[in-house]
Amino acid sequence: MRIEKIIIKNFRIYKDVEINFNQQNNDIHLLIGKNGMGKTTFLNAINWCLYNKEPHSYKDSNSSSSLPILNLSHIDHKEDVDISVEIKVSSKNSKLSFKRVEKYKANNSTPYMNSLTVEEKASNGETYRYKGEDANLMVDTFVPEAIREFFFFDGEQLDTYFEDQKADNVKNNIFMLSHIDVLDNMADKLNKRESYYKKEAGKLNPDIDDIVGEIQDLETSKSTQEEELKELEKQTNNAFDIWNKLNVELSGIPDMDELNEERNTKEAELDKVNNKIDSKREVIQEYTFNSSAVILLNNAINEVEGILEDIDDELPPAIDEEELRKSLGQGKCTSCDQHLSDDAITYITNLLNDYRLSSMESKMLLNLKTPINTFKRDISNYPKQINSYVELLNNLFDEKDKIELELADIEKKFVGRDDEKIVSKFKKLKKMKQIYDDGRDEIPRIRVSLENMEKEIKRLYKKLEDAKIDSEVELELLGKQKICHEAIEIINHTMKEIMDITKEDIEEFTRTTFFNLIWKQETYSNIEIDEDYVLKLIHKLTNDNAIGSASAAERQLVALAFTLGVHSISGFKAPLLIDTPLARVSDDNRVNFAKVLLEISNDKQMILILTPDEFSENIQPIFEKAPKFEIEILEEEYMTNIVEVE
């Protein structure tokens, strides 16, 4: 879909405006106007028409959300007056007109009616009109309100996207785009029904009531820990981004470069030593655990060894059992070829029987010799081996102490400076690093705890299934509870699969788009999006998340690529409107970013709202063929017009 025309009447400073967005080479259109002349109002007019809301704040002193929505030329109107905004949209199969009207009676500043009407002209020539809830549903076919921020937004959001745009909010929007919210609602309702059936069954059977109580307690604890994990992951990621950004800022101070580089080197060394310490501790714990059983059984092992030595002479002689059995089978001796008498047959048979019994016992005893010897050797080697591990660990601790002392000396040089800003940044950097390190240590522990809880909950559900059932009513209730539980598991599994696929699709689209458009090909190696939709821009040299230290233009490009990634999976082919997209970038970056916007307009309609400063000389040639509109103040300063310019 694309916007063909926008008509605005009496909406704030726009008294009578009509703009035609005719497609030429690239489908990109520029609205150019100074601050305070209605750029943000234009964006709000579109949102007001579709959603009856004005989400974008007014940044200039001449406009304020406290002013009436009705154009000031009608503030003392003696006749009835209307406010209206109409957006005409075209697609392959139809043409749509979204028109919101707010009506005022003469001499009354309070509207008595506000309504949205949608008119659809289908490809078959028929015309359909929608009002009320039907009209809102038609808006959802264009751009649903829940995801409007991905289509109509202030350009400042591009620069602060990964600070202001909360991952939770993004994830919730993706939920809606993928229609997972429908499954989530189903799971919520089934959870309530399952709880009801469990409680009712528990009333009939105290044993079941106890199991149900344990399950509910565990599920409550699990839910609490999941929230804690979510918050901790958010704090940890945020701390890392701030740490990374501050680190770059400190490195950018001329006389601090060498000192900061030395500090980074020492911190990297400290991280390596800490990893070695953790690894060595795990080795010691595993070795001690594996050796503990043998050491604790040392006395028993010595006793068995003594028994084996005592009976060594009493073990039965070796005989060729196979040859004796062959002789019995043939009725003659296999060695001398003589026939066996009855007495010989009886003797050999008894000999084989006695040997079988004694041989089984002797084999069992003989089989113990090898492991006993191994155990004795392991017990003997344990002190030497554990001492060698401890010595290595102590050496690592000494190395750690040495690096920490060197780091402390470097930190004194930072803190001892006269520049309070540098000192403040360094202290904050150190705090963020500590928060990040603590989170990195704590997150795996919580995840293990959640896994254990999940296993215990599954065990209790199995116990619930096996519980004694005393009545048909109880059987029916537990049967319904089981159906609900299994349905919830299927829904949760389905939701995870859909979210995983959706995330992978957005991640791949964002990565491909970014690296196709980025002008610094050798700086970054990858873009990653985690399960909570926290986006990471991976630096090629450090392999760290560099989103916090990227330039404003690079951050905006990542945000734009991500936004287009969301567009790609949304199913909505709506245009992209951006207010002041180039305000925070300059020079070559501005030129590069402008080229990116022009290239994107090959596949998607883009409407850019620029200040004259943004529409600078270096980007004017890029947008030479794009239709341009000028926002101008009329004689009355509270009235603005938009006119197309050559």
C-alpha positions in Angstrom: 0.0 0.0 0.0 1.0 3.6 -0.5 -0.4 7.0 0.4 -1.7 8.8 -2.6 -3.1 12.0 -1.0 -3.5 13.6 2.4 -6.1 16.4 3.0 -6.0 18.3 6.3 -8.7 20.9 7.3 -8.6 23.0 10.5 -6.2 20.6 12.3 -4.1 22.8 14.6 -2.0 25.1 12.5 -3.1 23.5 9.2 -6.2 25.2 8.0 -6.6 23.9 4.4 -3.8 21.6 3.1 -3.9 19.0 0.3 -0.8 17.0 -0.7 -0.6 14.6 -3.6 2.2 12.0 -3.4 2.7 11.1 -7.0 5.2 8.3 -7.6 8.1 9.2 -9.9 11.5 7.3 -10.1 12.0 6.4 -6.5 9.0 6.4 -4.2 10.4 9.1 -1.9 8.9 12.4 -0.9 10.3 15.3 1.0 8.5 17.8 3.3 10.8 20.6 4.2 10.1 23.2 7.0 11.7 25.0 9.8 11.2 24.0 13.4 7.9 25.3 14.8 6.2 25.3 11.4 4.2 22.1 11.8 6.4 19.1 10.9 5.5 17.2 14.0 1.9 18.4 13.6 1.8 16.8 10.2 2.9 13.4 11.6 0.3 13.8 14.4 -2.4 14.5 11.9 -1.9 11.1 10.3 -2.0 9.4 13.7 -5.0 11.4 14.7 -6.9 10.4 11.5 -6.2 6.7 11.9 -6.1 6.3 15.7 -7.6 9.5 17.2 -4.3 10.0 19.0 -1.3 12.4 18.8 1.6 10.4 20.0 4.5 12.8 19.1 5.4 15.6 21.4 5.6 19.2 20.3 9.1 20.4 20.5 8.8 24.1 19.6 7.6 27.0 21.7 4.8 28.0 19.3 3.0 24.8 19.5 1.9 22.9 22.6 -0.4 20.0 23.4 -2.3 22.4 25.7 -3.5 24.4 22.7 -6.9 23.4 21.2 -6.8 20.9 18.3 -9.1 23.3 16.3 -7.3 25.8 14.2 -6.9 29.1 16.0 -8.6 31.0 13.2 -11.8 29.3 14.3 -11.3 29.6 18.1 -14.2 32.2 18.4 -16.3 30.6 15.6 -19.8 31.9 15.3 -20.8 29.0 13.0 -20.5 25.2 13.1 -17.0 24.1 12.1 -15.3 20.7 11.4 -11.8 19.4 11.8 -11.0 16.7 9.3 -8.0 14.7 8.1 -8.3 12.3 5.2 -5.7 9.8 4.0 -6.2 8.2 0.6 -4.3 4.9 0.1 -4.0 2.7 -2.9 -3.1 -1.0 -3.2 -3.1 -3.6 -6.0 -6.7 -4.6 -5.3 -8.4 -1.5 -4.0 -8.3 2.1 -3.0 -9.0 3.2 0.6 -10.0 6.5 2.1 -9.5 7.0 5.9 -11.3 10.2 7.0 -11.7 11.4 10.6 -14.1 14.3 11.3 -14.5 16.2 14.6 -17.5 18.5 14.7 -18.1 21.7 16.8 -21.3 23.7 17.3 -21.2 27.4 16.9 -19.7 29.3 19.9 -18.7 26.0 21.5 -15.1 24.8 21.9 -16.1 21.2 22.9 -16.6 18.8 20.1 -19.9 17.0 20.0 -18.9 14.3 17.5 -15.7 12.5 16.5 -15.9 9.7 13.9 -13.8 7.8 11.5 -15.2 6.7 8.1 -13.4 4.3 5.8 -14.4 4.1 2.1 -13.2 1.2 0.0 -13.3 1.1 -3.8 -12.7 -2.5 -4.7 -11.3 -3.8 -8.0 -14.7 -5.0 -9.0 -16.0 -1.4 -9.1 -18.0 -1.7 -5.9 -17.8 0.9 -3.1 -18.0 0.0 0.5 -18.3 2.3 3.6 -17.3 1.4 7.1 -17.9 3.2 10.4 -17.3 2.5 14.1 -15.6 -0.8 14.9 -15.7 -1.8 11.2 -13.7 1.3 10.4 -11.1 0.5 13.1 -10.8 -3.0 11.6 -10.1 -1.5 8.2 -7.3 0.6 9.8 -5.8 -2.6 11.1 -5.5 -3.8 7.5 -3.4 -0.7 6.8 -1.3 -0.2 9.9 -2.6 -1.6 13.3 -2.2 0.8 16.1 -0.1 -1.6 18.1 2.7 -1.4 15.6 2.2 2.2 14.3 5.6 3.2 15.8 7.3 1.0 13.3 5.7 3.0 10.4 5.2 6.6 11.6 7.9 7.9 13.9 10.1 10.8 14.9 13.6 10.4 13.5 15.1 11.0 16.9 13.8 7.5 17.7 16.3 6.1 15.2 19.3 7.5 17.2 17.9 6.5 20.6 16.1 3.4 19.4 18.0 0.9 21.5 17.8 3.2 24.6 14.2 4.3 24.4 12.8 1.3 22.6 12.3 -1.2 25.4 13.0 -4.8 24.4 9.8 -5.8 26.2 7.8 -3.4 24.0 9.4 -4.7 20.8 8.7 -8.3 21.9 5.1 -7.5 22.7 4.7 -5.9 19.2 6.2 -9.0 17.6 3.8 -11.1 19.6 0.9 -9.2 18.0 2.5 -9.2 14.5 2.9 -13.0 14.6 -0.6 -13.4 16.2 1.0 -15.2 19.1 -1.1 -13.0 21.4 -4.1 -15.2 20.3 -2.3 -18.3 21.5 -1.1 -16.5 24.6 -4.7 -15.6 25.5 -5.7 -19.3 24.9 -2.9 -20.5 27.2 -4.0 -18.0 29.9 -7.6 -19.2 29.9 -6.5 -22.8 29.9 -4.2 -22.1 32.9 -7.2 -20.7 34.8 -9.3 -23.8 33.9 -6.5 -26.1 34.9 -6.1 -24.4 38.3 -9.9 -24.7 38.8 -9.9 -28.5 38.0 -6.9 -29.1 40.2 -8.5 -27.3 43.2 -11.8 -29.1 42.8 -10.1 -32.5 42.6 -7.9 -31.6 45.6 -11.1 -30.9 47.7 -12.1 -34.6 47.2 -8.7 -36.1 47.9 -6.2 -34.7 50.6 -3.2 -36.5 48.8 -4.0 -34.7 45.6 -4.5 -31.4 47.4 -0.9 -31.7 48.8 0.5 -32.4 45.4 -1.5 -29.6 43.8 -0.2 -27.3 46.6 3.4 -28.2 45.9 2.9 -27.7 42.1 1.3 -24.2 42.7 4.1 -23.2 45.1 6.8 -24.3 42.6 5.0 -22.6 39.6 4.8 -19.4 41.6 8.5 -19.5 42.5 9.3 -20.3 38.9 7.3 -17.4 37.6 9.1 -15.1 40.1 12.5 -16.3 39.1 11.6 -15.9 35.4 10.8 -12.3 36.1 14.0 -11.9 38.1 16.0 -13.4 35.2 14.3 -11.2 32.7 15.1 -8.0 34.7 18.6 -9.2 35.4 19.3 -9.9 31.7 17.9 -6.4 30.8 20.2 -4.8 33.4 23.2 -6.8 32.4 22.8 -5.9 28.7 22.1 -2.3 29.5 25.2 -2.1 31.8 27.4 -3.6 29.0 26.1 -1.1 26.4 26.8 1.8 28.8 30.2 0.4 29.7 31.1 0.0 26.1 30.0 3.5 25.2 31.9 5.1 28.2 35.0 3.0 27.3 35.0 4.5 23.8 34.4 8.0 25.1 37.4 7.7 27.5 39.5 6.3 24.6 38.6 9.4 22.6 40.3 11.8 25.1 43.8 12.4 23.6 46.0 12.2 26.8 43.9 9.2 28.1 44.3 6.9 25.1 47.4 5.0 26.3 46.2 4.8 29.9 42.7 3.5 28.8 44.3 1.0 26.4 46.5 -0.3 29.3 43.4 -0.5 31.5 41.5 -2.5 28.9 44.4 -4.8 28.4 44.7 -5.5 32.1 40.9 -6.1 32.4 41.1 -8.6 29.5 44.0 -10.4 31.3 41.9 -10.4 34.5 38.9 -11.9 32.7 41.2 -14.7 31.3 42.6 -15.5 34.7 39.2 -15.5 36.3 38.0 -17.9 33.6 41.0 -20.2 34.2 40.3 -20.1 38.0 36.6 -21.1 37.4 37.7 -23.8 35.0 40.3 -25.2 37.5 37.8 -25.1 40.3 35.4 -27.2 38.2 38.3 -29.7 37.5 39.1 -29.9 41.3 35.4 -30.4 42.2 34.9 -33.0 39.6 38.1 -34.9 40.5 37.2 -34.7 44.2 33.7 -35.9 43.6 34.8 -38.8 41.4 37.5 -39.8 44.0 35.4 -39.4 47.1 33.6 -42.8 46.9 36.9 -44.7 46.5 38.6 -42.8 49.4 35.6 -43.4 51.7 35.8 -47.1 50.9 39.5 -47.4 51.6 39.1 -49.7 54.6 36.7 -52.0 52.8 39.1 -52.1 49.8 42.0 -53.1 52.0 39.9 -55.9 53.6 38.9 -57.3 50.3 42.5 -57.2 49.1 43.5 -59.2 52.2 40.8 -61.8 51.6 42.0 -62.3 48.0 45.6 -62.8 49.2 44.5 -65.4 51.8 42.5 -67.6 49.4 44.9 -67.3 46.5 46.2 -70.9 47.1 42.7 -72.3 47.6 41.5 -71.4 44.1 40.7 -74.5 41.9 43.3 -75.7 39.4 42.8 -74.8 35.8 41.2 -77.5 33.6 40.3 -77.6 30.0 36.5 -77.5 30.4 35.9 -77.5 26.7 37.9 -80.7 26.0 36.2 -82.6 28.8 32.8 -81.7 27.5 33.9 -82.8 24.0 35.1 -86.1 25.4 31.7 -86.7 27.1 29.9 -85.8 23.8 32.0 -88.3 21.7 32.1 -91.0 24.4 35.9 -91.3 24.1 38.9 -89.3 25.4 40.0 -86.6 22.9 43.6 -87.0 24.0 44.2 -90.8 23.9 41.2 -91.8 21.7 40.1 -94.5 24.3 36.3 -95.1 24.9 35.1 -93.9 28.3 33.8 -96.3 30.8 30.7 -95.6 32.9 32.9 -94.8 35.9 35.0 -92.4 33.8 31.9 -90.7 32.5 30.5 -90.3 36.1 33.9 -88.9 37.3 34.2 -86.3 34.5 30.6 -85.2 35.0 31.1 -84.7 38.7 34.4 -82.9 38.1 32.7 -80.5 35.6 29.9 -79.8 38.1 32.3 -79.1 41.0 34.5 -77.0 38.8 31.5 -75.0 37.6 30.5 -74.0 41.1 34.0 -73.3 42.4 34.9 -71.6 39.1 32.1 -69.1 39.4 33.2 -68.1 42.9 36.8 -68.0 41.9 36.1 -65.9 38.8 34.1 -63.4 40.9 37.0 -63.1 43.3 39.6 -63.0 40.5 37.5 -60.3 38.7 37.9 -58.1 41.8 41.7 -58.0 41.6 41.9 -55.5 38.7 39.5 -52.9 40.1 41.0 -53.3 43.6 44.5 -52.6 42.2 43.1 -49.6 40.3 41.4 -48.3 43.4 44.5 -48.7 45.5 46.5 -46.8 42.8 44.0 -44.0 42.7 43.9 -43.6 46.5 47.7 -43.5 46.5 47.8 -40.9 43.7 45.1 -38.6 45.2 47.2 -36.5 47.6 49.8 -35.8 44.9 47.2 -35.0 42.2 45.0 -32.8 44.4 48.1 -30.9 45.6 49.2 -30.2 42.0 45.7 -28.8 41.3 45.7 -26.6 44.4 49.2 -25.4 43.5 48.0 -24.4 40.0 45.0 -22.7 41.5 47.1 -20.8 44.0 49.4 -19.6 41.2 46.4 -18.3 39.4 45.2 -16.4 42.5 48.6 -14.9 42.8 48.4 -13.8 39.1 45.0 -12.4 39.7 46.2 -10.4 42.8 49.1 -9.0 40.7 46.8 -7.9 37.9 44.3 -6.4 40.3 47.1 -4.3 41.9 48.2 -3.1 38.5 44.6 -2.2 37.7 44.2 -0.3 41.0 47.3 1.8 40.1 45.8 2.6 36.7 42.5 3.5 38.3 44.2 5.8 40.7 45.5 7.8 37.7 42.0 8.1 36.4 40.4 9.1 39.7 43.2 11.4 40.6 42.6 13.7 37.6 41.3 17.2 37.9 38.7 16.8 35.3 35.5 15.9 37.2 33.7 14.7 34.0 36.5 12.1 33.3 36.5 11.0 36.9 32.7 10.7 36.9 32.7 8.7 33.6 35.4 6.4 34.9 33.5 5.7 38.1 30.3 5.0 36.2 32.3 2.8 33.7 33.6 0.7 36.6 30.2 0.4 38.2 28.6 -0.8 34.9 31.4 -3.3 34.4 30.7 -4.7 37.9 27.0 -4.9 37.2 27.7 -6.7 33.9 30.2 -9.2 35.5 27.8 -9.9 38.4 24.9 -10.5 36.0 27.0 -12.8 33.8 27.8 -14.9 36.9 24.2 -14.9 38.2 22.2 -15.5 35.0 23.5 -19.1 34.5 22.7 -20.0 38.2 19.1 -18.8 37.8 18.7 -20.7 34.5 19.9 -23.9 36.2 17.5 -23.3 39.1 14.6 -22.8 36.6 15.5 -26.0 34.8 15.5 -27.9 38.1 12.1 -26.4 39.0 10.7 -27.4 35.6 11.9 -31.0 36.2 10.4 -31.1 39.7 7.1 -29.7 38.3 7.0 -32.5 35.7 7.7 -35.1 38.4 4.9 -33.8 40.5 2.5 -33.8 37.5 3.5 -37.5 37.0 2.8 -38.1 40.7 -0.5 -36.4 40.3 -1.4 -38.8 37.5 -0.4 -41.8 39.6 -2.3 -40.6 42.7 -5.1 -42.8 44.0 -8.5 -41.8 42.7 -11.4 -42.4 45.0 -14.4 -41.3 42.8 -15.7 -40.9 39.3 -16.0 -37.2 39.9 -12.4 -36.9 40.9 -11.4 -39.0 37.8 -13.3 -36.6 35.5 -11.8 -33.5 37.1 -8.3 -34.8 36.8 -8.9 -35.9 33.3 -10.0 -32.4 32.4 -7.0 -30.9 34.2 -4.7 -33.2 32.2 -6.2 -32.2 28.9 -5.8 -28.5 29.8 -2.2 -29.1 30.9 -1.3 -31.0 27.7 -3.0 -28.3 25.6 -1.0 -25.6 27.4 2.3 -27.4 26.7 1.4 -27.7 23.0 0.5 -24.0 22.8 3.7 -23.0 24.6 5.8 -25.1 22.3 4.0 -23.7 19.3 4.5 -20.1 20.5 8.2 -20.7 21.1 8.6 -22.2 17.6 6.8 -19.2 16.0 8.7 -16.7 18.0 12.0 -18.4 17.2 11.2 -18.5 13.4 10.0 -14.9 13.5 13.1 -13.7 15.4 15.4 -15.5 13.0 13.6 -14.0 10.0 13.9 -10.4 11.5 17.5 -11.0 12.4 18.4 -12.3 9.0 16.6 -9.4 7.2 18.2 -6.8 9.6 21.7 -8.3 9.1 21.4 -8.5 5.3 19.9 -5.0 5.0 22.5 -3.5 7.3 25.5 -5.0 5.6 24.1 -4.3 2.1 23.8 -0.6 3.1 26.6 0.1 5.5 29.4 2.2 4.2 32.1 0.8 6.6 32.3 -2.8 5.5 35.3 -3.8 7.6 34.1 -2.6 11.0 31.3 -4.9 12.0 31.0 -8.7 11.6 27.4 -9.5 12.6 24.1 -8.5 14.0 22.5 -10.7 16.6 19.0 -10.5 18.3 18.5 -12.4 21.4 15.3 -14.0 22.7 14.2 -10.8 24.4 14.8 -8.8 21.2 17.9 -7.1 22.5 19.9 -6.2 19.4 23.7 -6.5 19.3 26.0 -5.0 16.7 29.1 -7.2 16.8 32.5 -5.5 16.2 34.8 -7.4 13.9 38.0 -6.9 16.0 36.7 -7.3 19.6 33.7 -9.5 18.9 31.8 -7.4 21.4 28.5 -5.6 21.2 29.4 -2.1 19.7 25.9 -0.6 19.5 26.7 1.8 22.3 29.9 3.1 20.7 28.7 3.2 17.1 28.2 6.6 15.5 24.8 8.2 15.4 24.5 7.4 11.7 25.4 3.7 12.2 23.0 3.4 15.1 20.2 4.9 13.0 21.1 2.6 10.1 20.8 -0.5 12.5 17.5 0.8 13.8 16.2 1.4 10.2 17.3 -2.0 9.1 15.6 -3.6 12.2 12.4 -1.5 11.4 12.4 -2.8 7.9 12.9 -6.3 9.2 9.8 -5.9 11.3 8.0 -4.6 8.2 9.1 -7.8 6.3 7.4 -10.2 8.7 4.4 -8.0 9.5 2.5 -8.6 6.3 1.7 -4.8 6.1 3.0 -3.0 3.0 2.5 0.5 4.5 4.9 3.4 3.8 7.5 4.7 6.2 7.2 8.2 7.5 10.1 9.7 9.4 10.3 13.2 11.0 13.8 14.7 10.9 15.7 11.5 9.9 19.1 13.3 9.3 19.2 15.7 12.2 21.7 13.8 14.2 24.1 12.9 11.4 26.4 15.2 9.4 29.0 15.4 6.7 29.8 12.1 4.9 27.5 10.1 7.2 24.6 12.3 6.3 25.3 11.7 2.6 25.6 8.0 3.1 22.5 7.8 5.1 20.6 9.8 2.6 21.7 7.4 -0.1 20.4 4.5 2.0 17.0 6.2 2.3 16.9 6.7 -1.4 17.8 3.1 -2.1 15.1 1.8 0.3 12.5 3.9 -1.6 13.0 1.6 -4.6 10.8 -1.0 -2.7 8.9 1.1 -0.2 7.2 4.5 -0.2 9.0 6.9 2.1 7.9 10.3 3.3 10.7 12.3 5.0 10.0 15.5 7.0 13.2 17.6 7.0 14.4 20.9 8.3 16.3 23.2 5.9 19.5 22.3 7.7 18.9 18.6 7.1 18.3 19.3 3.4 21.8 20.5 3.1 23.8 21.2 0.0 25.6 17.9 0.1 22.4 15.8 0.0 20.3 17.9 -2.3 21.8 16.2 -5.4 20.8 12.8 -4.0 17.2 13.8 -3.7 17.2 15.9 -6.9 14.4 14.0 -8.6 12.3 13.4 -5.5 9.0 15.4 -5.2 9.5 18.2 -2.6 7.0 20.1 -0.5 7.6 23.3 1.5 6.0 23.9 4.8 5.4 27.7 5.0 3.8 30.1 7.5 0.9 32.2 6.1 0.3 35.8 7.1 -1.5 34.7 10.2 1.3 33.0 12.2 -1.1 30.4 13.5 -1.7 29.1 10.0 0.6 26.9 7.9 0.4 25.6 4.4 2.2 22.9 2.4 3.0 23.5 -1.2 4.9 21.4 -3.8 8.0 23.1 -5.1 10.0 22.5 -8.3 
